[in-house]
């Protein structure tokens, strides 16, 4: 006895398998912490002081602290699932200013 499958059943089964396979794979644009560190080093030409991953709601982001060639500490935040370029955090510990004695010492 031959089994007959309805085309709608076959279509639903195919879509279900495709959705399951897609859900198991990470986003194509996701990057690792190491890749983010390299990206920040190349962009700032600075020395990375620390790097950590943080969960903000459902997002994963990388927070990278860099010592710039000018001697300032800059905090850069990158979304892990994003291919966007790194952006400096709104505040740095050593904003550029006229005072020479306000640099963080390491």
C-alpha atoms as a printed R data frame, in Angstrom:
    type eleno elety resid chain resno      x      y      z
1   ATOM     1    CA   UNK     A     1  0.000  0.000  0.000
2   ATOM     2    CA   UNK     A     2  1.470  3.343 -1.086
3   ATOM     3    CA   UNK     A     3  1.342  6.338  1.238
4   ATOM     4    CA   UNK     A     4  0.053  9.595 -0.178
5   ATOM     5    CA   UNK     A     5  1.092 12.922  1.309
6   ATOM     6    CA   UNK     A     6 -0.927 16.047  0.877
7   ATOM     7    CA   UNK     A     7  1.159 18.914 -0.625
8   ATOM     8    CA   UNK     A     8  0.233 21.232  2.274
9   ATOM     9    CA   UNK     A     9  1.596 18.714  4.788
10  ATOM    10    CA   UNK     A    10  4.855 18.466  2.855
11  ATOM    11    CA   UNK     A    11  5.126 22.247  2.651
12  ATOM    12    CA   UNK     A    12  4.537 22.683  6.397
13  ATOM    13    CA   UNK     A    13  7.070 19.980  7.217
14  ATOM    14    CA   UNK     A    14  9.675 21.640  4.996
15  ATOM    15    CA   UNK     A    15  9.078 25.054  6.552
16  ATOM    16    CA   UNK     A    16  9.287 23.609 10.051
17  ATOM    17    CA   UNK     A    17 12.624 21.940  9.303
18  ATOM    18    CA   UNK     A    18 14.016 25.121  7.750
19  ATOM    19    CA   UNK     A    19 12.915 27.238 10.720
20  ATOM    20    CA   UNK     A    20 14.487 24.790 13.172
21  ATOM    21    CA   UNK     A    21 17.793 24.835 11.300
22  ATOM    22    CA   UNK     A    22 17.792 28.641 11.121
23  ATOM    23    CA   UNK     A    23 17.054 28.983 14.844
24  ATOM    24    CA   UNK     A    24 20.055 26.842 15.769
25  ATOM    25    CA   UNK     A    25 22.559 28.966 13.862
26  ATOM    26    CA   UNK     A    26 23.897 32.238 15.307
27  ATOM    27    CA   UNK     A    27 23.305 35.406 13.282
28  ATOM    28    CA   UNK     A    28 25.695 35.757 10.372
29  ATOM    29    CA   UNK     A    29 26.834 39.189 11.577
30  ATOM    30    CA   UNK     A    30 27.589 38.136 15.161
31  ATOM    31    CA   UNK     A    31 31.159 38.693 16.265
32  ATOM    32    CA   UNK     A    32 33.198 37.367 19.149
33  ATOM    33    CA   UNK     A    33 34.781 39.397 21.928
34  ATOM    34    CA   UNK     A    34 38.217 38.778 20.384
35  ATOM    35    CA   UNK     A    35 37.039 40.149 17.034
36  ATOM    36    CA   UNK     A    36 35.585 43.216 18.744
37  ATOM    37    CA   UNK     A    37 38.876 43.833 20.595
38  ATOM    38    CA   UNK     A    38 40.837 43.650 17.332
39  ATOM    39    CA   UNK     A    39 38.360 46.011 15.669
40  ATOM    40    CA   UNK     A    40 38.697 48.571 18.492
41  ATOM    41    CA   UNK     A    41 42.509 48.304 18.529
42  ATOM    42    CA   UNK     A    42 42.653 49.005 14.798
43  ATOM    43    CA   UNK     A    43 40.194 51.903 15.006
44  ATOM    44    CA   UNK     A    44 41.730 53.672 18.012
45  ATOM    45    CA   UNK     A    45 45.413 52.646 17.678
46  ATOM    46    CA   UNK     A    46 45.309 52.315 21.458
47  ATOM    47    CA   UNK     A    47 46.144 49.707 24.060
48  ATOM    48    CA   UNK     A    48 43.213 47.632 25.308
49  ATOM    49    CA   UNK     A    49 43.057 47.766 29.103
50  ATOM    50    CA   UNK     A    50 40.058 45.505 29.610
51  ATOM    51    CA   UNK     A    51 37.258 43.833 27.670
52  ATOM    52    CA   UNK     A    52 34.071 42.250 28.962
53  ATOM    53    CA   UNK     A    53 30.761 41.058 27.658
54  ATOM    54    CA   UNK     A    54 27.537 42.284 29.220
55  ATOM    55    CA   UNK     A    55 23.900 41.355 28.792
56  ATOM    56    CA   UNK     A    56 21.639 44.376 28.420
57  ATOM    57    CA   UNK     A    57 18.099 43.031 28.273
58  ATOM    58    CA   UNK     A    58 18.172 40.516 25.438
59  ATOM    59    CA   UNK     A    59 21.200 42.099 23.784
60  ATOM    60    CA   UNK     A    60 24.789 41.035 24.243
61  ATOM    61    CA   UNK     A    61 27.314 43.830 24.079
62  ATOM    62    CA   UNK     A    62 31.049 44.138 24.515
63  ATOM    63    CA   UNK     A    63 32.532 46.910 26.667
64  ATOM    64    CA   UNK     A    64 36.165 47.594 25.818
65  ATOM    65    CA   UNK     A    65 38.358 50.041 27.745
66  ATOM    66    CA   UNK     A    66 41.234 51.508 25.694
67  ATOM    67    CA   UNK     A    67 44.213 53.714 26.526
68  ATOM    68    CA   UNK     A    68 44.546 56.050 23.535
69  ATOM    69    CA   UNK     A    69 47.927 57.165 22.151
70  ATOM    70    CA   UNK     A    70 47.182 60.587 23.702
71  ATOM    71    CA   UNK     A    71 46.976 58.990 27.161
72  ATOM    72    CA   UNK     A    72 43.194 59.118 27.606
73  ATOM    73    CA   UNK     A    73 41.045 56.200 28.717
74  ATOM    74    CA   UNK     A    74 38.157 55.626 26.319
75  ATOM    75    CA   UNK     A    75 35.292 53.153 26.786
76  ATOM    76    CA   UNK     A    76 33.949 51.638 23.561
77  ATOM    77    CA   UNK     A    77 30.719 49.632 23.415
78  ATOM    78    CA   UNK     A    78 29.894 47.237 20.554
79  ATOM    79    CA   UNK     A    79 26.746 45.160 20.114
80  ATOM    80    CA   UNK     A    80 27.770 41.528 19.625
81  ATOM    81    CA   UNK     A    81 25.081 40.754 17.061
82  ATOM    82    CA   UNK     A    82 25.784 43.874 15.051
83  ATOM    83    CA   UNK     A    83 28.201 44.596 12.267
84  ATOM    84    CA   UNK     A    84 28.107 48.288 13.152
85  ATOM    85    CA   UNK     A    85 31.309 50.143 13.806
86  ATOM    86    CA   UNK     A    86 32.255 50.652 17.449
87  ATOM    87    CA   UNK     A    87 31.024 53.778 19.137
88  ATOM    88    CA   UNK     A    88 32.632 55.508 22.063
89  ATOM    89    CA   UNK     A    89 30.569 55.574 25.207
90  ATOM    90    CA   UNK     A    90 29.029 58.899 26.097
91  ATOM    91    CA   UNK     A    91 31.501 59.472 28.895
92  ATOM    92    CA   UNK     A    92 35.181 58.791 29.320
93  ATOM    93    CA   UNK     A    93 37.199 58.924 32.493
94  ATOM    94    CA   UNK     A    94 39.630 61.396 30.962
95  ATOM    95    CA   UNK     A    95 37.858 63.836 28.671
96  ATOM    96    CA   UNK     A    96 40.154 66.035 26.641
97  ATOM    97    CA   UNK     A    97 40.579 69.330 28.430
98  ATOM    98    CA   UNK     A    98 43.043 72.053 29.285
99  ATOM    99    CA   UNK     A    99 44.065 70.514 32.624
100 ATOM   100    CA   UNK     A   100 47.187 68.400 32.311
101 ATOM   101    CA   UNK     A   101 46.931 66.766 35.725
102 ATOM   102    CA   UNK     A   102 43.580 65.057 35.300
103 ATOM   103    CA   UNK     A   103 44.830 61.932 33.526
104 ATOM   104    CA   UNK     A   104 44.163 58.549 35.055
105 ATOM   105    CA   UNK     A   105 47.384 56.957 36.233
106 ATOM   106    CA   UNK     A   106 48.075 53.262 35.642
